[in-house]
């Protein structure tokens, strides 16, 4: 479970499932990647949290680095990144 700004609580589950609650806005969300992809769920969660403005830019950058790391080749070169648009 991760907490940010002390207003946001996020709980991850298995097979691409997340729930999140934001105390300040009294809103919550549940997210399920249909195919069970954890990477897809991670990136979708980042997009939702950013769109809802539930984290500061500094917190988003740290969270994004943890939840949506780059895609690397077998030689260790950065070759891509999964993004939510």
C-alpha positions in Angstrom: 0.0 0.0 0.0 1.3 3.5 -0.9 0.3 6.8 0.6 1.0 10.2 -0.8 0.2 13.7 0.5 -1.4 11.8 3.4 -4.7 12.3 1.6 -4.2 9.5 -0.9 -4.2 5.8 -0.2 -3.6 3.2 -2.9 -3.9 -0.6 -2.5 -2.8 -2.9 -5.2 -4.1 -6.4 -5.7 -3.3 -9.3 -8.0 -3.9 -9.5 -11.8 -3.9 -5.8 -12.5 -6.2 -4.5 -9.8 -6.0 -1.3 -7.8 -8.2 0.7 -5.5 -7.5 4.2 -4.4 -9.1 6.7 -2.1 -8.5 10.4 -1.7 -9.6 11.8 1.6 -9.6 15.4 0.7 -12.1 15.0 -2.2 -13.9 12.1 -0.6 -13.6 10.2 -3.9 -12.3 6.7 -4.6 -11.7 4.6 -7.6 -11.2 0.9 -8.5 -9.2 -0.2 -11.5 -8.9 -3.5 -13.2 -6.8 -4.3 -16.3 -9.0 -6.5 -18.3 -6.2 -8.8 -19.4 -4.6 -8.8 -16.0 -1.5 -6.8 -17.1 0.1 -5.3 -14.0 2.1 -2.8 -16.2 -1.1 -1.6 -17.9 -2.8 -1.1 -14.5 0.2 0.7 -13.1 0.3 3.2 -16.0 -3.5 3.6 -16.0 -3.5 4.4 -12.3 -0.8 7.0 -12.9 -2.9 8.6 -15.5 -6.0 8.7 -13.3 -4.2 10.1 -10.3 -2.6 12.7 -12.4 -5.8 13.7 -14.1 -7.6 14.0 -10.8 -4.7 16.1 -9.4 -4.3 13.9 -6.3 -0.5 14.3 -6.1 2.0 17.1 -6.4 4.2 17.1 -9.5 7.2 16.0 -7.3 5.2 13.1 -5.9 3.9 12.1 -9.4 7.5 12.0 -10.7 8.6 9.7 -7.9 5.5 7.5 -8.2 5.9 7.3 -12.0 9.5 6.2 -11.7 8.5 3.4 -9.4 5.3 2.3 -11.1 6.1 2.8 -14.8 9.8 2.2 -15.3 11.4 2.4 -18.8 11.6 -0.6 -21.1 15.2 -1.8 -21.6 16.9 -3.9 -24.2 18.9 -7.0 -23.2 22.0 -4.6 -23.4 20.5 -2.3 -20.8 19.6 0.5 -23.3 16.4 2.4 -22.7 14.2 1.5 -25.7 10.7 2.7 -24.6 8.2 3.6 -22.0 4.5 2.8 -21.5 2.5 6.0 -21.1 -1.1 6.8 -20.4 -2.6 9.5 -22.7 
